[in-house]
Amino acid sequence: MGICKVEDYRKKSKEYMEKTQAYQCLGTNDPLPELIQRTNKYLLDLRLTKWITQKQYELLSIKPNEVELAHLYY
């Protein structure tokens, strides 16, 4: 079990994010609702123009209560 100072966690997080380029600090901004809305609208447009079937639309549509953004754990 590790006991570290908050500053240590912040420093390690920053170093890891810079090293991997896989994460970005979002602060209080939550882009997930807009991403879901835009994706589902695009899928609906594909469905209405018959580029995908209703079944494909149902399988690909994003259910907001079933997704979350990737995040770092401590």
Secondary structure in CASP SS format (residue, H / E / C, confidence):
PFRMAT SS
TARGET T0000
AUTHOR 0000-0000-0000
METHOD secondary structure of the structure
MODEL  1
M C 1.00
G C 1.00
I C 1.00
C C 1.00
K C 1.00
V H 1.00
E H 1.00
D H 1.00
Y H 1.00
R H 1.00
K H 1.00
K H 1.00
S H 1.00
K H 1.00
E H 1.00
Y H 1.00
M H 1.00
E H 1.00
K H 1.00
T H 1.00
Q C 1.00
A C 1.00
Y C 1.00
Q C 1.00
C C 1.00
L C 1.00
G C 1.00
T C 1.00
N C 1.00
D C 1.00
P C 1.00
L H 1.00
P H 1.00
E H 1.00
L H 1.00
I H 1.00
Q H 1.00
R H 1.00
T H 1.00
N H 1.00
K H 1.00
Y H 1.00
L H 1.00
L H 1.00
D H 1.00
L H 1.00
R H 1.00
L H 1.00
T C 1.00
K C 1.00
W C 1.00
I C 1.00
T C 1.00
Q H 1.00
K H 1.00
Q H 1.00
Y H 1.00
E H 1.00
L H 1.00
L H 1.00
S C 1.00
I C 1.00
K C 1.00
P H 1.00
N H 1.00
E H 1.00
V C 1.00
E C 1.00
L C 1.00
A C 1.00
H C 1.00
L C 1.00
Y C 1.00
Y C 1.00
END
